[in-house]
Amino acid sequence: MEKDYINWAKEVLQEEAQAIKECADKLGEAFYKAVEIILSSSGRVVVTGVGKSGIIGKKISATLSSTGTPSLFLHPGEAVHGDLGMVSPERYTPGHFPLRGNRRNSKTSSLL
């Protein structure tokens, strides 16, 4: 039996398109506030995560940096063993300390 790769690929793309539409529909005040915090910061956005979320976090940090938003990835385990020194309050707008945490949980998202 031959597999119909073209139809399979179309189904995958349609599912992904639907998922993106659902994400767009969920954008609201929390997203607005997150963008405002990041844009008002004079320092770096700190992205953190462990495991697969850490891999995604590294990509998010790299994308932010390459598009003009200073960013660094900070592994939580390394943070408690000295790397937290890379993060200092004077590098950030007073009252704002942007930190993006990644968590693999379909019901919640983490933006601290």
C-alpha positions as CSV (number, residue, x, y, z in Angstrom):
1,M,0.0,0.0,0.0
2,E,1.4,3.4,-1.0
3,K,1.2,6.3,1.3
4,D,-0.3,9.5,0.0
5,Y,2.5,11.9,1.2
6,I,1.0,14.9,-0.5
7,N,-2.4,14.6,1.3
8,W,-0.7,13.8,4.6
9,A,1.5,16.9,4.3
10,K,-1.6,19.0,3.4
11,E,-3.4,17.7,6.5
12,V,-0.3,18.5,8.7
13,L,-0.1,22.0,7.3
14,Q,-3.9,22.6,7.8
15,E,-3.6,21.4,11.4
16,E,-0.6,23.7,12.0
17,A,-2.5,26.7,10.3
18,Q,-5.5,26.0,12.7
19,A,-3.1,26.0,15.7
20,I,-1.6,29.3,14.7
21,K,-5.1,30.8,14.2
22,E,-6.0,29.6,17.7
23,C,-2.9,31.3,19.1
24,A,-3.8,34.5,17.3
25,D,-7.3,34.4,18.8
26,K,-5.8,34.1,22.3
27,L,-3.6,37.3,22.1
28,G,-4.8,39.8,24.6
29,E,-3.9,42.0,27.5
30,A,-1.2,39.7,28.8
31,F,0.6,39.7,25.5
32,Y,0.3,43.5,25.3
33,K,1.8,43.8,28.8
34,A,4.7,41.4,28.0
35,V,5.6,43.4,24.9
36,E,5.5,46.7,26.8
37,I,7.8,45.3,29.5
38,I,10.3,44.0,26.9
39,L,10.2,47.2,24.9
40,S,10.6,49.5,28.0
41,S,13.6,47.5,29.3
42,S,17.0,49.0,28.8
43,G,18.7,45.6,29.4
44,R,18.4,42.1,28.1
45,V,15.5,39.7,28.1
46,V,16.4,36.6,30.1
47,V,15.0,33.4,28.7
48,T,15.2,30.2,30.8
49,G,14.1,26.6,30.5
50,V,15.1,23.0,31.1
51,G,15.1,20.1,28.7
52,K,13.0,20.6,25.5
53,S,11.8,23.9,26.9
54,G,15.4,24.9,27.3
55,I,16.1,24.1,23.7
56,I,13.1,26.2,22.6
57,G,14.2,28.9,25.0
58,K,17.7,29.1,23.4
59,K,16.0,29.5,20.0
60,I,13.7,32.3,21.4
61,S,16.7,34.1,22.9
62,A,18.7,33.8,19.6
63,T,15.7,35.1,17.6
64,L,15.2,38.0,20.0
65,S,18.9,38.9,19.8
66,S,19.1,38.6,16.0
67,T,16.1,40.8,15.6
68,G,17.4,43.6,17.7
69,T,16.2,42.7,21.3
70,P,19.2,42.0,23.5
71,S,18.6,38.6,25.1
72,L,20.4,35.8,26.9
73,F,19.5,32.2,27.7
74,L,20.1,31.2,31.4
75,H,19.8,27.6,32.3
76,P,18.1,27.4,35.8
77,G,20.6,24.8,37.1
78,E,23.5,26.9,36.1
79,A,21.9,30.1,37.5
80,V,22.0,28.7,41.0
81,H,25.6,27.7,40.6
82,G,27.0,31.1,39.7
83,D,25.5,32.2,36.3
84,L,22.9,34.3,38.0
85,G,25.6,36.9,38.2
86,M,24.9,37.6,34.5
87,V,21.6,39.1,35.6
88,S,21.7,42.4,37.5
89,P,18.8,44.8,38.3
90,E,20.7,47.9,37.1
91,R,20.6,46.5,33.6
92,Y,16.8,46.7,33.5
93,T,14.2,49.4,33.6
94,P,13.2,50.0,37.2
95,G,10.2,47.9,38.1
96,H,10.7,45.6,35.1
97,F,12.7,42.5,35.0
98,P,11.8,40.6,31.8
99,L,12.3,36.9,32.2
100,R,10.8,34.3,29.9
101,G,10.4,30.8,31.4
102,N,9.4,27.9,29.2
103,R,7.3,25.1,30.5
104,R,5.9,22.1,28.7
105,N,2.3,22.3,29.7
106,S,-0.6,22.5,27.3
107,K,-2.8,24.4,29.7
108,T,-0.5,27.2,30.9
109,S,2.2,29.4,29.6
110,S,5.0,31.0,31.5
111,L,5.9,34.6,31.1
112,L,7.3,36.0,34.4
